[in-house]
Amino acid sequence: EIVMTQSPATLSVSPGERATLSCRASQSVSSNLAWYQQKPGQVPRLLIYGATARATGIPARFSGSGSGTDFTLTISSLQSEDFAVYYCQHYNNWPYTFGQGTKLEIK
Amino acid sequence: QLQLQESGPGLVKPSETLSLTCNVSGGSITSDTYYWAWIRQPPGKGLEWIGSIHYSGSTNYRPSLESRVTMSIHTSKTYFSLRLSSVTAADTAVYYCARHETGAFRFFGLWGRGTLVTVSS
């Protein structure tokens, strides 16, 4: 089973600033990585797939990078609605696994 | 527009079997393009993939749950189901049904709203 490790656990950033979230896989997952956003009481929402492709309707301020074992989600200018928990997930092979999440909070 | 909706008991006793169904509406469950999945989230914790099933009956389960999990698909009635046996308090979670492709893009692009299942006597 591939272990996905996200860092930091909590990230405090001011609105308008850039946020950088990291995800590391215990072995290569190629570009088979997705990012999800989850707000309290809501269903996870797909942001990024294929490590870099934005899902339909996702604003351009969200971008993904990386391949192999190291991945980054960048939010270029934080809006109030972006404060949430973010999960990475690999789908390179079975079993699919998620990272433990990064909570993005207002500084 | 295809939608997923989970249903089932919100309370299950320890050692019993948790049973949930996911109704698929607005589209076909028999598409060769998709797997149908269950994902859970314990209160205040992260997401955990439980397993996926194709309409052909092919299944893949999380290894740590494999001995207790059974997924089935009911194409004539357009729903799929999850059974998790011998539950404990650690199985308390919001259970989501979801869909992912069979090809290169096997991320979870569609989710149900989730249903909370509490394991308690």
Interface residues (C-beta under 8 A of the other chain):
Chain A: E1 N32 A34 Y36 V43 P44 L46 Y49 G50 A55 Y87 Q89 Y91 W94 P95 Y96 T97 F98 G99 Q100 G101
Chain B: G46 L47 E48 W49 S52 N60 Y61 R62 P63 Y96 H100 A104 F105 R106 F107 F108 G109 W111 G112 R113 G114
